[in-house]
Amino acid sequence: MYNTFFFLIVIIIIIGHIQGLYLDYLNNKMWSDDVPEKLRDIINEKKYRLSQNYFRANNKFSNLSSSFFFVIILLMLFFGGFAWIDNIARSITQNQILVSIIFFGIIGLASDLLGLPFSWYDTFIIEEKFGFNKTSKTTFFLDHLKSWLLAIIIGAPLLALITWIYYAAGEMFWIYVWLVITVFSVFMNMFYSNLIAPLFNKQKPLEEGELRSEIENMAEKAGFKLTDIYTIDGSKRSTKSNAYFTGLGPKKRIILFDTLIKDLDISEITAVLAHEIGHYKNKHTLTMMLYGILQAGIMLFIFSILAGNENLARAMGAEIPSFHISVLAFILIYSPVSRVISLFMNYLSRKHEYEADRFADVIYDGKSLVSALKKLSVKNLSNMNPHPAYVFVHYSHPPLLKRIDNIENRAE
């Protein structure tokens, strides 16, 4: 059991956890007792202190929860917990496909149940304390039940298909699995807002009026064919605001949170949507999806080299090499590669945000976008002064001040 792969996995997990804690430490050092000079025209002292308290509460809680699961994974590795779950699955059936489904089903359910108290505390203690939570206890549990149902209806059949391909297709299985994942990803991109999102939030077309007319005029100027503008009841869970663009081709749709409509004026909302249209016009959505598909291909090719390795199975405490054991071990070993790729993806995403901001400035009004970004950052108690290293590793969006500089410097 304690072979080279085992110690490699343990070292990777420990280094990853220490790195996360260190980046959090650097981020914490950026806070000060007084509002920094560069933020004084954006946030007052009361809100600044509140945002500090919110950040520290979340940071402390995040470190606690991540450390908890860090210890759980190490205990599972050192005491053969994953092999024990494998034996349970094999005691129920000898069908390899069903064994994989049961194995991941047990791990997924156990992980969700272990995380439930943390999710509860985050929602009903931290978010409640700072005035964000609007989730009822009924909604909280229904969300979890719906997630489990989706895992059974969508996740289990997809896992069954991938497992079957693994055992049936031989060494080239990864190409067929890559094709399946690609088709599934494109399908979800096109139909998520129609099929999945309505299970959690009510959607309705934006009513005719001044806001819709302003958005449609902006879209026409941008050369963007806009037919579907929807609002969702984000306020049933949180007071935080958001808007996003979803879908591909004829299935594209703009989604506005009802909280966004409440918090911003018409020009600010339109500027936010001009930014979202900028992503589409600059082909950011397509680019990120293609990079995601490429990343999946690289991951599956590397997995195909390690899959079925007896030493890898023994590192997880299992005597019999199998698809599910190989997948679990690979996820742990692959994490450093995944982190490197995520650095590039986050850099690209931040670059796209700058480009979409500039598009909104050209096609509509950069000042309205800046005003919207300031309002949303203050209301959501965002960290406006994060450490550069933390931004480099974790941020898919540039910090507020960087975005404002990008827009205002262009205007000059």
MARGUBA-263269 format. One record per residue (C-alpha): x, y, z; residue number from 1. Coordinates in Angstrom, 2 decimals, always signed. Example, Ala and Ser with C-alpha at 12.3 -4.5 7.8 and 13.67 -1.06 7.14 Angstrom:
{xx +12.30&yy -4.50&zz +7.80&num 1}
{xx +13.67&yy -1.06&zz +7.14&num 2}
END
This chain:
{xx +0.00&yy +0.00&zz +0.00&num 1}
{xx +2.69&yy +2.50&zz +1.00&num 2}
{xx +4.41&yy +2.59&zz -2.40&num 3}
{xx +5.79&yy +5.45&zz -4.51&num 4}
{xx +2.36&yy +6.42&zz -5.84&num 5}
{xx +0.96&yy +6.52&zz -2.30&num 6}
{xx +3.60&yy +8.94&zz -1.04&num 7}
{xx +3.31&yy +11.01&zz -4.23&num 8}
{xx -0.43&yy +11.38&zz -3.66&num 9}
{xx +0.05&yy +12.31&zz +0.00&num 10}
{xx +2.75&yy +14.89&zz -0.80&num 11}
{xx +0.59&yy +16.46&zz -3.53&num 12}
{xx -2.38&yy +16.76&zz -1.16&num 13}
{xx -0.27&yy +18.30&zz +1.63&num 14}
{xx +1.48&yy +20.80&zz -0.68&num 15}
{xx -1.86&yy +21.82&zz -2.22&num 16}
{xx -3.38&yy +22.45&zz +1.20&num 17}
{xx -0.38&yy +24.43&zz +2.47&num 18}
{xx -0.38&yy +26.52&zz -0.71&num 19}
{xx -4.04&yy +27.38&zz -0.19&num 20}
{xx -3.47&yy +28.42&zz +3.42&num 21}
{xx -0.46&yy +30.55&zz +2.48&num 22}
{xx -2.37&yy +32.41&zz -0.24&num 23}
{xx -5.15&yy +33.07&zz +2.25&num 24}
{xx -2.55&yy +34.43&zz +4.68&num 25}
{xx -1.19&yy +36.81&zz +2.02&num 26}
{xx -4.69&yy +37.97&zz +1.22&num 27}
{xx -5.42&yy +38.67&zz +4.87&num 28}
{xx -2.35&yy +40.93&zz +5.10&num 29}
{xx -3.87&yy +43.31&zz +2.54&num 30}
{xx -6.51&yy +44.57&zz +4.97&num 31}
{xx -5.90&yy +47.74&zz +6.97&num 32}
{xx -7.60&yy +49.60&zz +9.83&num 33}
{xx -8.37&yy +52.59&zz +7.61&num 34}
{xx -9.84&yy +52.71&zz +4.11&num 35}
{xx -6.94&yy +52.70&zz +1.61&num 36}
{xx -6.57&yy +55.96&zz -0.32&num 37}
{xx -7.42&yy +54.36&zz -3.68&num 38}
{xx -10.75&yy +53.05&zz -2.31&num 39}
{xx -12.02&yy +56.18&zz -0.53&num 40}
{xx -14.16&yy +57.37&zz -3.43&num 41}
{xx -15.80&yy +53.92&zz -3.67&num 42}
{xx -16.52&yy +52.75&zz -0.14&num 43}
{xx -17.04&yy +54.48&zz +3.21&num 44}
{xx -15.39&yy +53.43&zz +6.46&num 45}
{xx -18.47&yy +51.62&zz +7.80&num 46}
{xx -18.88&yy +49.48&zz +4.69&num 47}
{xx -15.12&yy +48.88&zz +4.51&num 48}
{xx -15.04&yy +47.48&zz +8.04&num 49}
{xx -18.12&yy +45.40&zz +7.30&num 50}
{xx -16.48&yy +43.96&zz +4.17&num 51}
{xx -13.36&yy +43.15&zz +6.23&num 52}
{xx -15.44&yy +41.33&zz +8.82&num 53}
{xx -17.31&yy +39.45&zz +6.09&num 54}
{xx -14.07&yy +38.45&zz +4.37&num 55}
{xx -12.45&yy +37.30&zz +7.62&num 56}
{xx -15.51&yy +35.28&zz +8.62&num 57}
{xx -15.56&yy +33.56&zz +5.23&num 58}
{xx -11.82&yy +33.04&zz +5.18&num 59}
{xx -11.73&yy +31.50&zz +8.65&num 60}
{xx -14.65&yy +29.25&zz +7.84&num 61}
{xx -13.20&yy +28.25&zz +4.46&num 62}
{xx -9.89&yy +27.26&zz +6.08&num 63}
{xx -11.77&yy +25.23&zz +8.69&num 64}
{xx -13.86&yy +23.34&zz +6.12&num 65}
{xx -10.94&yy +22.73&zz +3.73&num 66}
{xx -8.77&yy +21.50&zz +6.63&num 67}
{xx -11.56&yy +19.16&zz +7.70&num 68}
{xx -11.78&yy +17.52&zz +4.27&num 69}
{xx -7.98&yy +17.55&zz +3.99&num 70}
{xx -7.80&yy +15.42&zz +7.15&num 71}
{xx -10.64&yy +13.16&zz +5.96&num 72}
{xx -8.85&yy +12.40&zz +2.66&num 73}
{xx -5.56&yy +11.65&zz +4.44&num 74}
{xx -7.33&yy +9.35&zz +6.91&num 75}
{xx -9.06&yy +7.56&zz +4.03&num 76}
{xx -5.69&yy +7.04&zz +2.35&num 77}
{xx -3.74&yy +5.91&zz +5.42&num 78}
{xx -6.44&yy +3.58&zz +6.73&num 79}
{xx -7.65&yy +2.13&zz +3.44&num 80}
{xx -11.02&yy +3.87&zz +3.43&num 81}
{xx -11.32&yy +3.95&zz -0.35&num 82}
{xx -10.49&yy +0.22&zz -0.55&num 83}
{xx -13.19&yy -0.42&zz +2.07&num 84}
{xx -15.77&yy +1.39&zz -0.09&num 85}
{xx -14.53&yy -0.59&zz -3.10&num 86}
{xx -15.11&yy -3.84&zz -1.16&num 87}
{xx -18.63&yy -2.72&zz -0.21&num 88}
{xx -19.46&yy -2.03&zz -3.87&num 89}
{xx -18.04&yy -5.41&zz -4.93&num 90}
{xx -19.99&yy -7.20&zz -2.20&num 91}
{xx -23.20&yy -5.88&zz -3.78&num 92}
{xx -22.43&yy -6.78&zz -7.39&num 93}
{xx -19.63&yy -8.03&zz -9.61&num 94}
{xx -20.76&yy -5.98&zz -12.61&num 95}
{xx -17.95&yy -3.49&zz -13.20&num 96}
{xx -20.29&yy -0.71&zz -14.35&num 97}
{xx -22.54&yy -1.05&zz -11.31&num 98}
{xx -19.50&yy -1.27&zz -9.02&num 99}
{xx -18.27&yy +2.11&zz -10.34&num 100}
{xx -21.71&yy +3.70&zz -9.90&num 101}
{xx -22.05&yy +2.39&zz -6.33&num 102}
{xx -18.46&yy +3.36&zz -5.47&num 103}
{xx -18.81&yy +6.97&zz -6.62&num 104}
{xx -22.37&yy +7.10&zz -5.31&num 105}
{xx -21.18&yy +6.26&zz -1.78&num 106}
{xx -18.32&yy +8.77&zz -1.96&num 107}
{xx -20.54&yy +11.50&zz -3.42&num 108}
{xx -23.31&yy +10.98&zz -0.87&num 109}
{xx -20.86&yy +10.79&zz +2.05&num 110}
{xx -19.05&yy +13.92&zz +0.86&num 111}
{xx -22.32&yy +15.83&zz +0.53&num 112}
{xx -23.56&yy +14.72&zz +3.95&num 113}
{xx -20.24&yy +15.64&zz +5.57&num 114}
{xx -20.39&yy +19.02&zz +3.86&num 115}
{xx -24.00&yy +19.65&zz +4.82&num 116}
{xx -23.23&yy +21.19&zz +8.26&num 117}
{xx -20.65&yy +23.48&zz +6.65&num 118}
{xx -23.10&yy +24.53&zz +3.95&num 119}
{xx -25.76&yy +25.12&zz +6.61&num 120}
{xx -23.42&yy +27.27&zz +8.72&num 121}
{xx -22.30&yy +29.28&zz +5.70&num 122}
{xx -25.89&yy +29.94&zz +4.61&num 123}
{xx -27.72&yy +30.42&zz +7.88&num 124}
{xx -24.96&yy +31.85&zz +10.09&num 125}
{xx -22.42&yy +33.80&zz +8.00&num 126}
{xx -24.63&yy +34.91&zz +5.10&num 127}
{xx -27.49&yy +35.57&zz +7.53&num 128}
{xx -25.28&yy +37.65&zz +9.84&num 129}
{xx -24.22&yy +39.94&zz +7.00&num 130}
{xx -27.70&yy +40.33&zz +5.55&num 131}
{xx -27.30&yy +38.26&zz +2.38&num 132}
{xx -29.26&yy +35.10&zz +3.09&num 133}
{xx -32.84&yy +34.77&zz +1.85&num 134}
{xx -32.82&yy +30.97&zz +1.62&num 135}
{xx -35.49&yy +29.21&zz +3.63&num 136}
{xx -34.69&yy +25.93&zz +5.33&num 137}
{xx -37.13&yy +24.20&zz +2.97&num 138}
{xx -35.35&yy +25.62&zz -0.09&num 139}
{xx -31.98&yy +24.63&zz +1.37&num 140}
{xx -32.93&yy +20.96&zz +1.70&num 141}
{xx -34.90&yy +20.89&zz -1.56&num 142}
{xx -31.80&yy +22.16&zz -3.39&num 143}
{xx -29.80&yy +19.24&zz -2.02&num 144}
{xx -32.51&yy +16.74&zz -2.91&num 145}
{xx -32.70&yy +18.12&zz -6.45&num 146}
{xx -28.91&yy +17.88&zz -6.77&num 147}
{xx -29.02&yy +14.23&zz -5.71&num 148}
{xx -31.84&yy +13.58&zz -8.17&num 149}
{xx -29.85&yy +15.15&zz -11.01&num 150}
{xx -26.85&yy +13.02&zz -10.04&num 151}
{xx -29.02&yy +9.91&zz -10.36&num 152}
{xx -30.80&yy +10.94&zz -13.58&num 153}
{xx -27.83&yy +12.49&zz -15.43&num 154}
{xx -24.63&yy +11.63&zz -13.56&num 155}
{xx -25.19&yy +7.89&zz -13.11&num 156}
{xx -26.04&yy +7.11&zz -16.79&num 157}
{xx -23.11&yy +9.26&zz -17.97&num 158}
{xx -20.76&yy +7.45&zz -15.57&num 159}
{xx -22.17&yy +4.10&zz -16.70&num 160}
{xx -21.49&yy +4.96&zz -20.36&num 161}
{xx -17.93&yy +6.13&zz -19.65&num 162}
{xx -17.21&yy +3.03&zz -17.54&num 163}
{xx -18.56&yy +0.75&zz -20.29&num 164}
{xx -16.35&yy +2.48&zz -22.88&num 165}
{xx -13.32&yy +2.04&zz -20.60&num 166}
{xx -13.78&yy -1.73&zz -20.37&num 167}
{xx -14.97&yy -2.23&zz -23.95&num 168}
{xx -12.76&yy +0.02&zz -26.07&num 169}
{xx -9.25&yy -0.96&zz -24.95&num 170}
{xx -6.29&yy +1.43&zz -24.97&num 171}
{xx -8.02&yy +3.99&zz -27.20&num 172}
{xx -10.95&yy +4.37&zz -24.78&num 173}
{xx -9.90&yy +7.91&zz -23.92&num 174}
{xx -10.75&yy +9.18&zz -27.42&num 175}
{xx -14.32&yy +7.84&zz -27.21&num 176}
{xx -14.74&yy +9.20&zz -23.69&num 177}
{xx -13.42&yy +12.56&zz -24.88&num 178}
{xx -16.06&yy +12.56&zz -27.62&num 179}
{xx -18.83&yy +11.74&zz -25.10&num 180}
{xx -17.70&yy +14.49&zz -22.72&num 181}
{xx -17.48&yy +17.00&zz -25.59&num 182}
{xx -21.01&yy +16.24&zz -26.79&num 183}
{xx -22.32&yy +16.41&zz -23.23&num 184}
{xx -20.56&yy +19.75&zz -22.59&num 185}
{xx -21.95&yy +21.33&zz -25.76&num 186}
{xx -25.43&yy +20.02&zz -24.95&num 187}
{xx -25.32&yy +21.44&zz -21.41&num 188}
{xx -24.04&yy +24.79&zz -22.71&num 189}
{xx -26.98&yy +25.00&zz -25.07&num 190}
{xx -29.78&yy +23.69&zz -22.86&num 191}
{xx -28.76&yy +24.29&zz -19.23&num 192}
{xx -30.92&yy +27.40&zz -18.90&num 193}
{xx -33.91&yy +25.54&zz -20.38&num 194}
{xx -33.61&yy +22.21&zz -18.56&num 195}
{xx -31.58&yy +22.53&zz -15.35&num 196}
{xx -31.81&yy +26.14&zz -14.13&num 197}
{xx -35.66&yy +26.10&zz -13.92&num 198}
{xx -35.43&yy +23.33&zz -11.34&num 199}
{xx -33.85&yy +25.81&zz -8.93&num 200}
{xx -35.14&yy +29.21&zz -10.04&num 201}
{xx -38.23&yy +30.54&zz -11.76&num 202}
{xx -37.49&yy +32.23&zz -15.07&num 203}
{xx -39.75&yy +34.63&zz -16.90&num 204}
{xx -39.27&yy +36.90&zz -19.92&num 205}
{xx -38.34&yy +40.48&zz -19.08&num 206}
{xx -41.48&yy +42.57&zz -19.36&num 207}
{xx -41.92&yy +45.22&zz -22.05&num 208}
{xx -40.91&yy +48.64&zz -20.83&num 209}
{xx -38.10&yy +51.18&zz -20.63&num 210}
{xx -35.48&yy +48.66&zz -19.45&num 211}
{xx -36.20&yy +46.10&zz -22.19&num 212}
{xx -36.30&yy +48.84&zz -24.86&num 213}
{xx -32.93&yy +50.21&zz -23.71&num 214}
{xx -31.38&yy +46.72&zz -23.75&num 215}
{xx -32.80&yy +45.95&zz -27.21&num 216}
{xx -31.53&yy +49.26&zz -28.63&num 217}
{xx -28.07&yy +48.56&zz -27.22&num 218}
{xx -28.10&yy +45.01&zz -28.63&num 219}
{xx -29.16&yy +46.28&zz -32.06&num 220}
{xx -26.30&yy +48.80&zz -32.04&num 221}
{xx -23.93&yy +45.96&zz -31.11&num 222}
{xx -25.21&yy +43.84&zz -34.00&num 223}
{xx -26.45&yy +41.22&zz -31.59&num 224}
{xx -29.68&yy +39.38&zz -32.36&num 225}
{xx -31.43&yy +39.37&zz -29.02&num 226}
{xx -34.72&yy +37.57&zz -28.50&num 227}
{xx -34.47&yy +35.94&zz -25.06&num 228}
{xx -34.06&yy +38.20&zz -22.02&num 229}
{xx -35.13&yy +36.49&zz -18.81&num 230}
{xx -35.26&yy +37.37&zz -15.14&num 231}
{xx -34.86&yy +34.82&zz -12.34&num 232}
{xx -35.86&yy +34.98&zz -8.70&num 233}
{xx -32.35&yy +35.11&zz -7.26&num 234}
{xx -33.80&yy +36.94&zz -4.26&num 235}
{xx -35.28&yy +33.66&zz -2.97&num 236}
{xx -31.76&yy +32.66&zz -1.92&num 237}
{xx -29.64&yy +35.79&zz -1.59&num 238}
{xx -29.64&yy +39.58&zz -1.83&num 239}
{xx -26.49&yy +39.40&zz -4.00&num 240}
{xx -26.88&yy +40.45&zz -7.64&num 241}
{xx -25.73&yy +38.90&zz -10.89&num 242}
{xx -26.38&yy +38.61&zz -14.61&num 243}
{xx -25.03&yy +36.09&zz -17.08&num 244}
{xx -25.11&yy +34.98&zz -20.68&num 245}
{xx -25.85&yy +31.36&zz -21.45&num 246}
{xx -26.30&yy +29.10&zz -24.45&num 247}
{xx -24.90&yy +28.88&zz -27.97&num 248}
{xx -26.26&yy +29.81&zz -31.38&num 249}
{xx -30.05&yy +30.07&zz -31.45&num 250}
{xx -30.23&yy +28.92&zz -27.83&num 251}
{xx -28.40&yy +31.93&zz -26.39&num 252}
{xx -30.15&yy +33.67&zz -23.53&num 253}
{xx -29.46&yy +36.60&zz -21.18&num 254}
{xx -30.39&yy +36.07&zz -17.54&num 255}
{xx -30.96&yy +38.92&zz -15.09&num 256}
{xx -31.29&yy +38.39&zz -11.34&num 257}
{xx -34.27&yy +40.25&zz -9.92&num 258}
{xx -31.87&yy +41.67&zz -7.32&num 259}
{xx -29.82&yy +43.27&zz -10.12&num 260}
{xx -32.90&yy +45.06&zz -11.44&num 261}
{xx -33.60&yy +46.30&zz -7.92&num 262}
{xx -30.05&yy +47.47&zz -7.17&num 263}
{xx -29.06&yy +49.20&zz -10.44&num 264}
{xx -30.64&yy +51.82&zz -12.66&num 265}
{xx -31.54&yy +51.22&zz -16.31&num 266}
{xx -28.27&yy +52.51&zz -17.80&num 267}
{xx -26.18&yy +50.48&zz -15.32&num 268}
{xx -28.10&yy +47.26&zz -16.05&num 269}
{xx -27.77&yy +47.85&zz -19.79&num 270}
{xx -24.03&yy +48.46&zz -19.41&num 271}
{xx -23.67&yy +45.16&zz -17.52&num 272}
{xx -25.49&yy +43.37&zz -20.34&num 273}
{xx -23.36&yy +45.17&zz -22.95&num 274}
{xx -20.40&yy +43.59&zz -21.14&num 275}
{xx -22.04&yy +40.15&zz -21.40&num 276}
{xx -22.76&yy +40.67&zz -25.10&num 277}
{xx -19.10&yy +41.68&zz -25.46&num 278}
{xx -18.13&yy +38.17&zz -24.38&num 279}
{xx -20.27&yy +36.71&zz -27.14&num 280}
{xx -19.18&yy +39.16&zz -29.86&num 281}
{xx -15.52&yy +38.55&zz -28.99&num 282}
{xx -16.12&yy +34.77&zz -29.07&num 283}
{xx -15.01&yy +34.40&zz -25.45&num 284}
{xx -17.71&yy +31.83&zz -24.68&num 285}
{xx -16.69&yy +29.68&zz -27.64&num 286}
{xx -12.98&yy +30.10&zz -26.91&num 287}
{xx -13.32&yy +29.02&zz -23.28&num 288}
{xx -15.45&yy +26.05&zz -24.26&num 289}
{xx -12.86&yy +24.94&zz -26.84&num 290}
{xx -10.06&yy +25.30&zz -24.31&num 291}
{xx -12.13&yy +23.29&zz -21.85&num 292}
{xx -12.56&yy +20.54&zz -24.43&num 293}
{xx -8.82&yy +20.58&zz -25.15&num 294}
{xx -8.08&yy +20.40&zz -21.43&num 295}
{xx -10.39&yy +17.40&zz -21.09&num 296}
{xx -8.54&yy +15.67&zz -23.94&num 297}
{xx -5.14&yy +16.24&zz -22.33&num 298}
{xx -6.44&yy +14.99&zz -18.99&num 299}
{xx -7.96&yy +11.84&zz -20.53&num 300}
{xx -4.80&yy +11.05&zz -22.49&num 301}
{xx -2.66&yy +11.25&zz -19.33&num 302}
{xx -5.27&yy +9.18&zz -17.50&num 303}
{xx -5.09&yy +6.50&zz -20.21&num 304}
{xx -1.37&yy +6.06&zz -19.44&num 305}
{xx -1.96&yy +5.49&zz -15.72&num 306}
{xx -5.34&yy +3.71&zz -15.81&num 307}
{xx -5.32&yy +0.13&zz -14.59&num 308}
{xx -1.87&yy +0.40&zz -13.02&num 309}
{xx -1.61&yy -2.15&zz -10.17&num 310}
{xx +0.72&yy +0.08&zz -8.12&num 311}
{xx -1.77&yy +2.93&zz -8.43&num 312}
{xx -4.55&yy +0.67&zz -7.14&num 313}
{xx -2.38&yy -0.51&zz -4.23&num 314}
{xx -1.62&yy +3.13&zz -3.36&num 315}
{xx -5.35&yy +3.53&zz -2.79&num 316}
{xx -5.38&yy +0.33&zz -0.71&num 317}
{xx -7.17&yy -1.75&zz -3.37&num 318}
{xx -5.95&yy -5.14&zz -4.54&num 319}
{xx -7.86&yy -5.14&zz -7.82&num 320}
{xx -7.11&yy -2.44&zz -10.44&num 321}
{xx -10.33&yy -0.89&zz -11.70&num 322}
{xx -11.71&yy +2.11&zz -13.53&num 323}
{xx -13.15&yy +3.83&zz -10.46&num 324}
{xx -10.03&yy +3.37&zz -8.32&num 325}
{xx -7.86&yy +4.64&zz -11.19&num 326}
{xx -10.10&yy +7.70&zz -11.63&num 327}
{xx -9.95&yy +8.59&zz -7.94&num 328}
{xx -6.17&yy +8.18&zz -7.74&num 329}
{xx -5.70&yy +10.12&zz -10.97&num 330}
{xx -7.77&yy +13.06&zz -9.71&num 331}
{xx -5.39&yy +13.35&zz -6.74&num 332}
{xx -2.21&yy +12.94&zz -8.80&num 333}
{xx -3.38&yy +15.23&zz -11.62&num 334}
{xx -4.15&yy +18.17&zz -9.32&num 335}
{xx -0.75&yy +19.93&zz -9.85&num 336}
{xx -1.26&yy +19.78&zz -13.64&num 337}
{xx -4.81&yy +21.00&zz -13.15&num 338}
{xx -3.55&yy +23.93&zz -11.09&num 339}
{xx -1.10&yy +24.96&zz -13.81&num 340}
{xx -3.83&yy +24.78&zz -16.45&num 341}
{xx -6.19&yy +26.76&zz -14.22&num 342}
{xx -3.56&yy +29.53&zz -13.96&num 343}
{xx -3.68&yy +29.90&zz -17.73&num 344}
{xx -7.48&yy +29.64&zz -17.86&num 345}
{xx -7.86&yy +32.29&zz -15.15&num 346}
{xx -5.40&yy +34.57&zz -16.95&num 347}
{xx -7.35&yy +34.15&zz -20.17&num 348}
{xx -10.64&yy +34.76&zz -18.37&num 349}
{xx -9.32&yy +37.99&zz -16.81&num 350}
{xx -8.13&yy +39.12&zz -20.26&num 351}
{xx -11.61&yy +38.41&zz -21.62&num 352}
{xx -13.18&yy +40.49&zz -18.86&num 353}
{xx -11.04&yy +43.48&zz -19.82&num 354}
{xx -12.04&yy +43.05&zz -23.47&num 355}
{xx -15.73&yy +42.76&zz -22.61&num 356}
{xx -15.48&yy +45.90&zz -20.44&num 357}
{xx -13.93&yy +47.81&zz -23.35&num 358}
{xx -16.66&yy +46.53&zz -25.66&num 359}
{xx -19.33&yy +47.84&zz -23.28&num 360}
{xx -17.56&yy +51.19&zz -23.15&num 361}
{xx -17.50&yy +51.48&zz -26.95&num 362}
{xx -20.97&yy +50.15&zz -27.69&num 363}
{xx -22.80&yy +51.71&zz -24.75&num 364}
{xx -21.34&yy +53.64&zz -21.79&num 365}
{xx -18.23&yy +52.91&zz -19.77&num 366}
{xx -19.22&yy +55.31&zz -16.98&num 367}
{xx -22.45&yy +53.40&zz -16.36&num 368}
{xx -20.49&yy +50.13&zz -16.25&num 369}
{xx -18.02&yy +51.60&zz -13.73&num 370}
{xx -20.92&yy +52.84&zz -11.62&num 371}
{xx -22.54&yy +49.38&zz -11.73&num 372}
{xx -19.31&yy +47.61&zz -10.79&num 373}
{xx -18.79&yy +49.95&zz -7.82&num 374}
{xx -22.35&yy +49.49&zz -6.56&num 375}
{xx -22.23&yy +45.70&zz -6.87&num 376}
{xx -18.81&yy +45.44&zz -5.19&num 377}
{xx -19.91&yy +47.56&zz -2.23&num 378}
{xx -23.28&yy +45.84&zz -1.86&num 379}
{xx -21.79&yy +42.34&zz -2.11&num 380}
{xx -18.98&yy +43.27&zz +0.33&num 381}
{xx -16.37&yy +42.19&zz -2.21&num 382}
{xx -12.66&yy +42.23&zz -1.42&num 383}
{xx -11.56&yy +45.27&zz -3.45&num 384}
{xx -7.89&yy +45.04&zz -2.52&num 385}
{xx -6.81&yy +41.37&zz -2.89&num 386}
{xx -3.19&yy +40.25&zz -2.89&num 387}
{xx -1.74&yy +39.99&zz -6.45&num 388}
{xx -0.62&yy +36.39&zz -5.85&num 389}
{xx -4.13&yy +35.40&zz -4.76&num 390}
{xx -5.57&yy +37.11&zz -7.84&num 391}
{xx -3.06&yy +35.31&zz -10.09&num 392}
{xx -4.00&yy +31.89&zz -8.73&num 393}
{xx -7.72&yy +32.17&zz -8.02&num 394}
{xx -9.39&yy +35.10&zz -9.78&num 395}
{xx -11.25&yy +34.56&zz -13.04&num 396}
{xx -12.24&yy +38.27&zz -12.98&num 397}
{xx -9.84&yy +41.18&zz -12.46&num 398}
{xx -10.16&yy +43.11&zz -9.17&num 399}
{xx -12.48&yy +46.13&zz -9.21&num 400}
{xx -9.75&yy +48.80&zz -9.36&num 401}
{xx -8.03&yy +47.09&zz -12.29&num 402}
{xx -11.30&yy +46.97&zz -14.21&num 403}
{xx -12.02&yy +50.64&zz -13.51&num 404}
{xx -8.50&yy +51.62&zz -14.67&num 405}
{xx -8.96&yy +49.54&zz -17.82&num 406}
{xx -12.21&yy +51.32&zz -18.71&num 407}
{xx -11.17&yy +54.85&zz -17.73&num 408}
{xx -7.74&yy +54.67&zz -19.38&num 409}
{xx -9.36&yy +53.58&zz -22.60&num 410}
{xx -11.77&yy +56.51&zz -22.40&num 411}
{xx -8.83&yy +58.88&zz -22.15&num 412}
END
